[in-house]
Amino acid sequence: MKPRKRIAAALCVGAAAAGGVLAAAGSASPESIAFPQDYQKWTLYSTVDRYDSKQYRELYTSAEAVKAVREGRPIPDGTVIVMAIHSAKVDDKSTPVKDAKGRFVKDKLGGVTVMEKRKGSGVSIPDDWRNGDWQYASFTHDGKPNEKANAGIKNCFVCHKPHEKQDFVISLAQLAGKFPSGPVAMKSGMHDVNITGFSFGPTALKVTAGQPVTWTNGDDSPHQVTLTGDKPQRTAVLLKGQSATLKFDEAGTFGYICGLHPSMKGSVEVTR
């Protein structure tokens, strides 16, 4: 079934996404957006386990959008992508329960976020955080506008901005049917950091000046290594199985986070 028109909302990685008023320049309008009542009849093209927030997420869109992307065409105008955010079932120690395939088991629906591509709809958004013609909004589990989340819609745009090369859609590889399905071989070198379960391992690494450090993403979710401090620096967005390397020429301790999931933190101590 084709998604109804005028739907828009946030397919954000962060929880505080969506909001604003389109009538004013440099703003967005979740108030003009209707809850997609029949989204569960659309194509479920991906699920995501969020270890950092103990969530199970489902991604839906129209069959027409899936067909277009898998035929190598751009995401069509009018495409709506819905993310249903469920809590994961947990045991008596608050550890997520996994099924036979090692995936989270979904529990209660906590909210629904949506992103919609409408031609010309991004013209009111400032260039530094505009996401092409995508717009965003957020809803509670019962389909009502999430006013608290909708007060910070800029967070959605900022969250998706690093994915500009893939039309701002974080799950584009899944939508295109090209997402790696097998496990990623983790690296064990002295200068390697593996990303698994929404954490860096090792969290703290020691190297000498001039030695490169390589991060490899083993999660289904994309990540982005982002140095903090006086000299901020970002790697490219890393999809599952991809790696990125940074070289540290100066002595000191360099903290970093995931640019897409700021609760993920690590550090590199560089000595002479």
Beta strands, then each sheet from edge to edge (+ up, - down):
strand 1: 18-19
strand 2: 43-50
strand 3: 55-61
strand 4: 80-88
strand 5: 106-117
strand 6: 134-140
strand 7: 151-152
strand 8: 192-196
strand 9: 199-201
strand 10: 204-208
strand 11: 212-217
strand 12: 225-227
strand 13: 233-234
strand 14: 243-247
strand 15: 252-258
strand 16: 265-271
sheet 1: 1+ 7-
sheet 2: 2+ 3- 4+ 5- 6+
sheet 3: 9+ 8- 11- 14+
sheet 4: 10+ 16+ 15- 12+ 13-
end
